[in-house]
C-alpha cells in the first residue's frame, strides 16, 4: 500500500496550467509530463476548457474498500491519477495545494481553517489568460472560501446540491 500515490498533489496545478496553455502558478511544483503527453494523445485538439469536479475526501481507501461503487465512474474515465496528498490531509489544506501547486507552508493553510489564499492559483492563471472561470459550490465550503474574491463567477448551491439560482 505504501507504493501507491507517489505523485504529489503539488504537481496538479502546473499540469493543468500546461494543458490549458496558461501560466503556471508561481509557487507550483513541476508538471507531470507523461500525463500531459497522455492527455494530448487522447485529445487531438488543444484544450479550450476543463471541468474539474472535486469530491471531498475521496481517499485511496475508498477505492480499495468499495471497488464496485467506483467502477461506474472509472469505466467513463480515460485517465486516472492517484495523487499523494499533503499533510494534514484536510479539505482546505489539500485544495490550497491542488490549485496553487504549493506546499501548505507556502500557501499558508496548515490546519482545518479557511483563510483566503494570497498566492497565485490556477484560477488566477486562467483569469490572467482571459479565460472564463465558473465555480459551483456551497457558499461557505472550503474551495469557495479560500479562493474568494478572485474575479470569477460562483454559483452558490446548498449542501444538498439544490441551487440558489444566482451568480455571486
N, C-alpha and C positions, 0 to 999 in steps of 0.2 A: 504494500500500500504506500510505502514511503517514496516509491519511484514515480508516483502519479503527480500530475500538476507541477511540472518543473518550470513551466513558462510563467514568469512573474506577471501579475496583473498590471505592473508598471509599464508593460510593453503594449497594452491595448491602445492607448491614445495615439501614439506615434504611428501604429499600424493603420488605424482607421483614418488618421490625417493623411497618410500617404495615399491610401486607396481612393480618397475623396479629393485628392490633389489640392490640399491646403497646407499651410504652415503647421509644423508640429508644435504642440505647446512647448514653451521654452524650457520647462523642467522635466520634460518627458524622457523616459528611458528609450532605448533603441527599439525600432520596429521589429516585427517578426518577418524576415524577408521571405522565408518559404511560404508563409501564409499569404503574403502579398502576391507571390507568384501563383499560388493555387487559386486565389480569387480571380486573378487576371485571366487564368486559363478557363475558369468557369464562365466568366462574363467577358465576352469579346469586346464590348463597348466600354468606355470609361464610366466609372460610377458617377452619376449625376445626383444621386440621393441615396441615403441609407435609412433604414428603420432599425432602431436598437430597442429591444424590449428588455426591461430589467426586472426579472422576477427576483424578489428579495429572498435571500437565504436559500439558495439552491446549491448546497454543498455536494461534494462528490459522494458523500454517504447516501444521499437521496437516490443518486443513480445506481449505487450498489444495492441498496435495500429494496428499491421499487422499480426494477427494470421494466416491468410491464406497463407501469404508469408513464414512463419516459419514452417508450417505444413509439407511440403515435407522433410525438414531436420529432424524434430522430429520423423517422422514415421520410420526413419532408425537409430534412436538413442536409445541405451539401457538404458543409464543413463544420466540425465541432471541435472546439479547442478547450481542454480543461486547464484553466489558469490556476496558479498558486496564489493564494490570497496574501494580503499583508496583515500584520497583526497590530492591534487586536482586530479580529475579523468581524467587526460590527458594521452595520449598513453605512453610516456616514463616512467612516474611515475608508471603506472599500470603494464607495462611489467617488470620494475625493481622489483616490489613487487612480481609479479607472479612467476618469475624464481629464485628469491633469498629467498622468503618467509619472507622478512624483510619489516618493515615499511619504508616509504620514508626517514625519519630522519636517518635511519641506512644505507640504500643502497646509499643515497646521492642525489637522484634526487627528487626535491621538487617543480618543475615547468616544463613547457614545454621547456626542453633543452635535449641535447643528449650526456652527458659525458660518458666515458667508466666506467662501474661499476667495482669497485675493489674487492668487497667481493665475497665469494664463491657463485656460482649459480648452478642450476640444470645441466646446460651444463658442468660445471667443474666436478661435481659428476659423470656424465656419462663418461667423458673422463678419469678420475682417475680410474674408474672401467674397463677401456679397451673397452668401447662401442663406436661404430661409431656414430658420430653426423653430421647431414647434415641440413643446413638451406637453404630454398629457399625464397629469399626476394629481394626487391628493394635495391640497393646498399646503398642508404642514408636513408633508413627507420629507424624508432626508434629501432626496435628489432635488426637489423643487426649492427647498430652503437653502441648501449650501451653494447653489448656483443661481440664487435670486438676483434680480436687478442687473442682468447682463444684456438686456436689449432684445430678447426673443420672446415670442408668444408662449403663454402657458394656458392650457385648458385645464381648469380645476375640476376634478371629479371627486365624488365622495369615495370613501374607502371601499364601498361595495361595488364601485365601478359605474354607478349610475350618475351621470354627469350633471353638473351645474352648467348649463349650456352657454357659458360666456368665456370670452378671452380675457385674460388678465393683462 
